[in-house]
Amino acid sequence: MIRLEDVCRYFDVGDEVVHALDHVTVEIPDGEYVSIMGPSGSGKSTLLNILGLLDTPSSGSYSLDGVNTSTMDDAELAHVRQQKIGFVFQSFHLVPRLSALENVELPMVLAGDQPTARQERGMAALNRVGLGHRDDHRPSQLSGGERQRVAIARAIVMQPTLLLADEPTGNLDSASGKEVVKIMEDLNQQGLTLLVVTHDPAIGERARRQLKFRDGRLAEDSARVA
């Protein structure tokens, strides 16, 4: 369960205070599929950074699975990110010199897992996104859609409960984008909580629930009409 209670995030820009998030309160149950939409500067990415424990609120509280994250120190935050949260970004963020499998293994390397376990779990993650046959290919040898699928495999290899995707189809053609969305939706069907930041209404409207932001505020919280 995700719970934001009266969350604000302010930034000092010169002599001005920018309200990136302004008194946001929302609950997201486990297993939910949510899109986060709004114009540029509406607070979407700031919200995702807070949900992913990459940033902290200026005020208010963020609880994840019943634990107030503001009480955690840096080591505890890093542990929760590693164990519970997967990230997928628009620009893939793959290491060019590593193979697909080696990129997927990176979170396990950081966690100190043994090589045999890393390879087994890495291949299982690649197979889940349909790329087990491309495990030895480097990012430059893969299409954009394949690179994003490798990034998804890397995001789920630690078996997180929450997947955060920031414009995951932004650098893809429409066909590849549909494949990537379908993979993430399949993962959601298997129990993974899925939050997708997108500018694309066609993708946003696929989610069971839409959160629409404007000027740092939650302007609309609606469910998809079946």
Stockholm file with secondary structure:
# STOCKHOLM 1.0

chainA/1-226         MIRLEDVCRYFDVGDEVVHALDHVTVEIPDGEYVSIMGPSGSGKSTLLNILGLLDTPSSGSYSLDGVNTSTMDDAELAHVRQQKIGFVFQSFHLVPRLSALENVELPMVLAGDQPTARQERGMAALNRVGLGHRDDHRPSQLSGGERQRVAIARAIVMQPTLLLADEPTGNLDSASGKEVVKIMEDLNQQGLTLLVVTHDPAIGERARRQLKFRDGRLAEDSARVA
#=GR chainA/1-226 SS CEEEEEEEEEEEETTEEEEEEEEEEEEECTTCEEEEECSTTSSHHHHHHHHTTSSCCSEEEEEETTEEGGGCCHHHHHHHHHHHEEEEETTCCCCTTSCHHHHHHHHHHHHTCCHHHHHHHHHHHHHHTTCGGGTTCCGGGSCHHHHHHHHHHHHHTTCCSEEEEESTTTTSCHHHHHHHHHHHHHHHHTTCEEEEECSCHHHHTTSSEEEEEETTEEEEEEECCC
#=GC SS_cons         CEEEEEEEEEEEETTEEEEEEEEEEEEECTTCEEEEECSTTSSHHHHHHHHTTSSCCSEEEEEETTEEGGGCCHHHHHHHHHHHEEEEETTCCCCTTSCHHHHHHHHHHHHTCCHHHHHHHHHHHHHHTTCGGGTTCCGGGSCHHHHHHHHHHHHHTTCCSEEEEESTTTTSCHHHHHHHHHHHHHHHHTTCEEEEECSCHHHHTTSSEEEEEETTEEEEEEECCC
//
